[in-house]
Amino acid sequence: METPYYNTLYNGMPVGTELEISGCVYDDADQIRFDLQCHPNIKTRPKVEKFRVIAMHINPRFNERTIVLNSMTDSEWLNEIRNDNMVFAPGATFTLRIRALEHHYQLFINNTHFADYKYRTDPAAVTCLYVSGRVKLFNIVYHCPTLIISMQEMFWRQIGGHIKRIFATHAGVVWGISCDNTAWVYNGGWGGQFLKGLEGSTGKINPMIDTHTYYVYENQRWNPISGFTTKSLPTDRHLWSDASGRQRRSKEHTKLLSTHCEWISDWVVDFNIPGGADKEGWQYAIDFPATYHAHKKITDCVRRRRWLKKCRLTSSGPWQELSHSKILDAALQVLECDVDSANSLSDFEDLPVSAWAIASNGDVLIRHGVTQLNPRGDSWEHIPSEQPLIGISVGPMGQVWTVGRNGMIYFRYGISKHNPLGEAWQIVEAPPGTTFRTVAVGRAGIWALDSHNRLAVRKEITKTFPEGSHWQFLPNMPNMPPHTETHIGFKSVSVGSEVWAIALNGVVCKRCGITKENPAGAGWNLGIPGQWQHLSAESFA
């Protein structure tokens, strides 16, 4: 392998990791370098700037007969350490081994201890190895105490069935929600209609029927002479569009999802629309980007109404219907206190799973009796909420977070082993003008998505204040080549021991560089594009 050499270290350099580099220095080498690099720090004010971060820099300088050790923070070198024990030599082979211990890196060169380098940057924030100079690399071995996953080489296997959202735990319990808000339970099988006739071999394949609703918006502007009309201004929204008005839509060009779908209704006006509608289905606003309401005011100059048409998809897969209750969101979690008390395999099979959900009317439900052997559970219990809710998440310590229809986030106060339902909902203050739509809680922190597809992380979480103190918003992610000059937000986020997300361009990505000192992490490792819509990483422990 020739230099410059750059390779991603997918798990960073946490305690217990070992990196071994073997190669040969060319005869004419002046100096060589080995860098453990981190994602750059991005500062957005007053303009977007990237500042380099290097956790450890190893720089043998043959002309000075010294080896320099150093680190870089925000593109500035720190105090360097010089070691005159020159163990590298031009024309000679070498083996460099780097071990990550509790407080420092341990360096071995040619199987002899060379130096210890105290951490200046958290080793978990390391993202890649960079080698440059006149050196030829023979082999690089990367050992880590946790499973190493290459985002670009991951294998995705189709399970079967038709599910819109998925929820999983490391106890083996997996739930799903279809487009019509029916809750399903994965039964451990594989196959379905996508196998075209081979789906019945496991005995766990069941029929699945899902209903999907298409929406098209009709937009009009008010004219002082003729009233509301289809004649619009050049800067207006399309006459027929999606909810944003920016994407052109039409009833005539709306196509079915697949050949397995069939229409089960005609186009009709939808009166059940957020904000309400008048007797003809219209909503009114001062202008198109504004907030819509049901009755026209003297200042309203635009109106819209929503049309809907339903289709039915018939499929099959390794899923069983959970219950007759329709749910908007769900959360599954195995609590750490229960894991600590389990001693045998049979204990893990009976390990209780904390299962919460949001009913279609916005109420909170908790499912009793969910275990690995009984993934469907036994019964629902209702928990009152003054505000209709749309999202929910449960952390490993049993903490429950929800998102209201009003865009506010709530924290369930008073949950304990003796009072698993808690006492009351406590509002979590949001930055002015921010409305949230998703919250995700796990060992890697408390994360949320707002209505502008921005990702935020909760800061200063302690045992005394488990709800934290404030939100920190992350910069949007650079788009895929060749559109790297643009930045995009996110459509989904999942938090377990790691943070995974799906960008608006459909790419799966994993947050790296998350540490106690920097819970927001430092950057993203990108997977393959696949137009993914939702993911669950809670079961990855």
ABEGO torsion letter per residue (X at the ends): XBOBBBBBBAAEBBBGBBBBBBBBBBAABABBBBBBBBBBBBBAOABBBBBBBBABBBBBBAAAGBBBBBBBBGGBBBBBBBBABBABBBGBBBBBBBBBBAABBBBBBGGBBABBBBBABBAAABABBBBBEBBBBABBBBBBABBBBBAAABBBBBAEEBBABBBBBAAGBBBBBBAAGBBBBBAGBBEEAAAGGAAAAAGABBBBBBBBBBBBBBBBBBBAAAEBBABBBAABBBABBBAAGABBBBAAABBBABAABBBABBBBBBABBBGEBBAAGBBBBABAABBBBABBBAABABBBBBBBBBBBBBBBBBBBBABABBBABBBBBBBAAAAAABABAAAAAABBBBBBBBBAAGBBBBBBGBBAABAAEABBBBBBBABBBABBBBBAAGBBBBBBAAGBBBBBBGBBAABAAEABBBBBBBBBGBBBABBBBBAAEBBBBBAAGBBBBBBGBBAABAAEABBBBBBBBBBBOAAAABBBBBABBBBBABBBBBBAAGBBBBBBGBBAABAAEABBBBBBBAGBABBBAAABX
